[in-house]
Amino acid sequence: MSDRVVVLSQRPATVKNIYSIEFENPNRTPLNCRESPKFSQYFNTMWKELEEYDKAAETEKR
């Protein structure tokens, strides 16, 4: 399991954001993390950011 996630832009890729992933559970497994409320927060935040980049890229194509 990763301790950070790097969000990249579209090609040519540049680093847009780096998220430090912190779960308090000492017995950290993928299933335990998925069931954590923090997982949902990370997931939603990162996907919103990716959607913003996708919308911006579509605008630039026009």
C-alpha positions in Angstrom: 0.0 0.0 0.0 1.2 3.4 -0.9 1.9 6.2 1.6 1.4 8.8 -1.1 -0.4 9.3 -4.4 0.9 11.5 -7.2 -1.6 13.1 -9.6 -0.3 13.8 -13.0 -1.6 16.0 -15.8 -2.3 14.7 -19.3 0.6 14.2 -21.7 3.2 15.5 -21.5 2.7 14.6 -17.8 3.6 17.0 -15.1 3.0 16.6 -11.4 -0.1 18.4 -10.4 -0.4 17.3 -6.8 1.1 14.8 -4.3 -1.2 13.5 -1.5 0.2 12.0 1.7 -2.0 9.0 2.6 -2.4 8.5 6.3 -4.4 5.8 8.0 -4.3 5.3 11.7 -4.9 1.6 11.6 -1.6 -0.3 12.4 -3.0 -3.4 10.7 -3.3 -1.6 7.4 -4.7 -3.8 4.7 -6.5 -2.8 1.5 -9.8 -4.0 2.9 -9.4 -2.1 6.2 -8.5 1.1 4.3 -11.4 0.8 1.9 -13.8 0.6 4.8 -12.3 3.7 6.4 -14.2 7.0 6.1 -10.8 8.6 5.3 -10.6 6.5 2.1 -13.8 8.1 0.8 -12.3 11.5 1.5 -9.1 10.7 -0.4 -11.0 9.1 -3.3 -13.4 12.0 -3.7 -10.8 14.7 -3.5 -8.5 13.0 -6.1 -11.3 12.3 -8.5 -12.6 15.8 -8.3 -9.1 17.0 -9.2 -8.8 14.6 -12.1 -12.2 15.8 -13.4 -11.1 19.4 -13.3 -8.0 18.6 -15.4 -10.2 16.7 -17.8 -12.6 19.6 -18.2 -9.7 22.0 -18.7 -8.1 19.8 -21.4 -11.4 19.6 -23.2 -11.7 23.4 -23.2 -8.2 23.7 -24.6 -9.0 21.4 -27.5 -11.7 23.6 -28.7 
